[in-house]
Amino acid sequence: MANLELQSQENVEFMIETIKTKLRMATGAAMQASHFGVDQYEDIKDLYEVVASKDKFSISEVEALVSELGKLRNK
């Protein structure tokens, strides 16, 4: 398990990959961890904690989480 208190690009990538896996994102390839930076670390960590705390998600929850993730991508 990564030490998520440390704000690093490696931890950003770990959290993004975990989110993609848990949400079973069909568009996971389009949402590459390298598209996210440490400057959004706290927001990404918040999303990660929501995703990590649940086993199942409704379609609307997945859509909302993916939408939030999309807003955090580097342009």
C-alpha positions as CSV (number, residue, x, y, z in Angstrom):
1,M,0.0,0.0,0.0
2,A,1.3,3.4,-0.9
3,N,1.8,6.1,1.7
4,L,-0.9,8.5,0.4
5,E,0.1,11.2,2.8
6,L,3.1,11.9,0.5
7,Q,2.1,14.0,-2.5
8,S,3.9,12.5,-5.4
9,Q,3.2,11.7,-9.1
10,E,3.6,8.0,-8.2
11,N,0.8,8.3,-5.7
12,V,-1.4,10.2,-8.2
13,E,-0.9,7.4,-10.7
14,F,-1.6,4.7,-8.1
15,M,-4.9,6.4,-7.1
16,I,-6.0,6.9,-10.7
17,E,-5.3,3.3,-11.6
18,T,-7.2,2.1,-8.5
19,I,-10.2,4.3,-9.3
20,K,-10.2,3.0,-12.9
21,T,-10.1,-0.6,-11.8
22,K,-12.8,-0.3,-9.1
23,L,-15.1,1.6,-11.5
24,R,-14.4,-0.9,-14.3
25,M,-14.1,2.0,-16.6
26,A,-14.6,1.0,-20.2
27,T,-12.8,4.2,-21.2
28,G,-9.9,3.5,-18.9
29,A,-7.4,3.8,-21.7
30,A,-8.5,7.4,-22.4
31,M,-8.0,8.3,-18.7
32,Q,-4.3,7.8,-18.3
33,A,-2.7,8.5,-14.9
34,S,-0.1,10.6,-16.6
35,H,-2.8,13.1,-17.4
36,F,-3.1,14.1,-13.8
37,G,-0.7,16.1,-11.7
38,V,0.3,16.6,-8.1
39,D,-1.4,20.0,-8.1
40,Q,-4.8,18.3,-7.9
41,Y,-3.6,15.8,-5.3
42,E,-6.1,16.5,-2.6
43,D,-9.1,16.3,-5.0
44,I,-7.8,13.1,-6.5
45,K,-7.3,11.7,-3.0
46,D,-10.9,12.6,-2.0
47,L,-12.2,10.8,-5.1
48,Y,-10.0,7.8,-4.3
49,E,-11.2,7.6,-0.8
50,V,-14.9,7.6,-2.0
51,V,-14.2,4.9,-4.5
52,A,-12.1,2.8,-2.1
53,S,-14.8,2.9,0.6
54,K,-17.5,1.2,-1.6
55,D,-17.8,-2.2,-3.2
56,K,-20.5,-1.4,-5.7
57,F,-21.6,1.7,-7.6
58,S,-24.8,2.7,-9.4
59,I,-24.5,3.8,-13.0
60,S,-25.2,7.4,-11.9
61,E,-22.5,7.2,-9.3
62,V,-20.0,6.0,-11.8
63,E,-21.0,8.7,-14.2
64,A,-20.6,11.4,-11.5
65,L,-17.2,10.1,-10.4
66,V,-15.9,9.8,-13.9
67,S,-17.1,13.4,-14.6
68,E,-15.3,14.7,-11.5
69,L,-12.2,12.8,-12.6
70,G,-12.4,14.3,-16.1
71,K,-12.5,17.8,-14.5
72,L,-9.2,17.1,-12.8
73,R,-7.3,16.1,-15.9
74,N,-4.5,18.3,-17.1
75,K,-5.6,20.1,-20.2
